[in-house]
Amino acid sequence: MSNGSLHDWLHVVEDRAKMLEWPIRVQIIVGIARGLTWIHHMCHFQVVHLNISSKGILFHQNFEPKISSFGEAMFMNRNDIDLNKGCSINSEFREVELVKKDVYNFGIVLLELITTKEPRQMTNFLNFQESKFDLYDVIDKSFLGKGYNGEIFQFLRIACSCVQPCTNQRPMMLEVCKN
């Protein structure tokens, strides 16, 4: 892809992340969410990516995100799943768990876009949900005060719901797209 990966833009070249203004990041977030919603809920075969990360989000020239790195993906025929009355609770549970892994990883990418930090730098943030953590401390300061605060906090709430430790508390990507 002509513009490299999201990871490269956020973390590899110093000061390059500043070029990704908030409106461009929103476009990226929405594009990734729509792509995951499509593969999880709308295409003929349900696809569970299993490896969503900023390194696997590639850009066209206008920063239109493309999800790549499908090497670990699992494909499930929706008709077989829906019509298979012999499907066990364990296999259905496993499918939901795998889909929710993609949701968790989307939440991590969303946090990268909001904080401009690498995932390994976010361990304190991921533990904040159980403490009184000041959300202003985690947001990329270059966005604050430019009229985006409400939208940023809305995306931060979505990210927090996606990275819940308990998978049944995470939304499906269809719900994320509606928000």
C-alpha positions in Angstrom: 0.0 0.0 0.0 1.3 3.4 -0.9 1.1 4.9 2.6 2.5 2.1 4.7 1.0 0.9 8.0 -0.8 2.5 10.8 2.0 1.3 13.1 4.6 3.1 11.0 2.7 6.3 11.1 2.1 6.2 14.8 5.3 4.8 16.2 8.2 4.4 13.8 9.1 7.8 12.4 9.2 10.5 15.1 6.8 13.4 14.6 5.0 11.6 11.8 2.0 10.8 14.1 1.4 14.6 14.3 0.4 14.5 10.6 -2.5 12.2 11.5 -4.9 14.9 12.7 -8.0 13.8 14.6 -10.3 13.9 11.6 -8.0 11.5 9.7 -7.9 9.2 12.7 -11.7 9.2 12.9 -11.7 8.1 9.2 -9.2 5.3 10.0 -11.2 4.2 13.1 -14.5 4.1 11.2 -12.9 2.3 8.2 -11.4 -0.4 10.5 -14.7 -0.9 12.4 -16.6 -1.2 9.1 -14.2 -3.7 7.8 -14.3 -5.9 10.9 -18.1 -5.6 11.0 -18.3 -6.8 7.4 -16.0 -9.8 7.9 -17.7 -10.8 11.2 -21.4 -10.2 10.3 -22.0 -9.5 6.6 -19.9 -11.6 4.2 -20.9 -15.1 3.1 -18.3 -16.7 5.2 -17.8 -15.3 8.7 -14.1 -14.4 9.0 -12.4 -14.1 12.4 -9.1 -12.3 11.8 -7.3 -13.2 15.0 -4.4 -10.8 14.4 -5.7 -7.3 14.2 -3.0 -4.8 15.0 -1.7 -1.4 13.8 1.0 -3.3 11.9 -1.7 -5.0 9.8 -3.7 -1.8 9.0 -2.4 -0.5 5.7 -3.2 2.8 4.0 -4.1 3.8 0.4 -2.9 7.3 -0.5 -5.9 9.0 1.2 -5.4 7.1 4.4 -8.3 4.7 3.6 -7.5 1.8 5.9 -7.2 -1.8 4.6 -7.1 -4.7 7.0 -4.3 -7.1 6.0 -2.4 -10.0 7.6 -5.1 -12.7 7.3 -2.6 -15.5 7.8 -4.2 -16.6 11.1 -7.8 -15.9 10.1 -10.5 -18.5 10.5 -13.3 -18.9 8.0 -16.7 -20.3 9.0 -19.6 -21.0 6.6 -22.6 -19.2 8.0 -25.0 -21.7 6.5 -23.2 -24.6 8.2 -23.2 -22.8 11.5 -26.9 -21.7 11.3 -28.2 -25.0 10.1 -26.1 -27.3 12.1 -28.5 -28.2 15.0 -25.9 -30.6 16.3 -23.5 -27.7 17.0 -22.4 -28.0 20.6 -22.5 -25.1 23.1 -18.7 -25.4 23.5 -18.1 -24.7 19.8 -20.6 -21.8 19.7 -18.9 -20.4 22.8 -15.5 -20.7 21.1 -16.7 -18.9 18.0 -17.9 -16.0 20.1 -14.7 -16.0 22.1 -12.7 -15.8 18.8 -14.8 -12.9 17.5 -14.4 -11.1 20.8 -10.6 -11.5 20.4 -10.9 -9.4 17.3 -13.0 -6.9 19.2 -10.3 -6.7 21.9 -7.6 -6.1 19.4 -9.7 -3.4 17.7 -9.9 -1.7 21.1 -6.2 -1.8 21.4 -5.8 -0.2 17.9 -8.4 2.4 18.8 -6.4 3.2 22.0 -3.2 3.5 19.9 -5.0 6.1 17.7 -6.3 8.0 20.8 -3.1 7.9 22.8 -0.4 7.6 20.1 1.2 5.0 22.4 2.3 1.5 21.5 0.3 -1.3 23.2 3.2 -2.2 25.5 3.0 1.4 26.9 -0.6 1.0 27.7 -0.5 -1.5 30.5 -1.3 1.1 33.2 -4.3 2.3 31.1 -5.7 -1.2 30.6 -5.6 -1.6 34.4 -7.2 1.9 35.0 -10.7 0.6 34.7 -10.5 -0.7 38.2 -9.2 2.6 39.6 -9.8 6.3 39.5 -7.6 7.1 36.5 -7.7 10.6 34.9 -8.7 10.0 31.2 -7.0 13.3 30.2 -3.7 11.7 31.1 -4.0 9.0 28.4 -5.2 11.1 25.5 -2.7 12.5 23.0 -2.6 16.1 24.2 -2.3 17.5 20.7 -6.0 16.8 20.2 -7.4 18.4 23.3 -9.0 21.9 23.1 -9.5 21.7 19.3 -13.2 21.0 19.5 -12.8 17.2 19.4 -12.9 16.4 23.2 -16.5 15.0 23.1 -15.8 12.8 20.2 -12.5 11.6 21.6 -14.1 10.6 24.9 -16.9 8.8 23.0 -14.2 6.8 21.1 -12.4 6.2 24.4 -15.5 4.8 26.0 -15.9 2.4 23.0 -12.2 1.4 23.3 -12.7 0.7 27.0 -15.7 -1.5 26.3 -13.7 -3.4 23.7 -10.8 -4.2 26.0 -12.9 -5.5 28.9 -11.2 -8.5 30.5 -14.4 -10.5 30.4 -15.3 -11.4 26.8 -19.1 -11.3 27.4 -18.8 -7.7 28.4 -17.2 -6.7 25.1 -19.6 -5.5 22.3 -19.8 -7.2 18.9 -18.4 -5.1 16.0 -21.9 -4.5 14.7 -22.7 -2.7 18.0 -19.4 -0.7 17.8 -20.3 0.5 14.3 -23.7 1.7 15.5 -22.0 3.8 18.1 
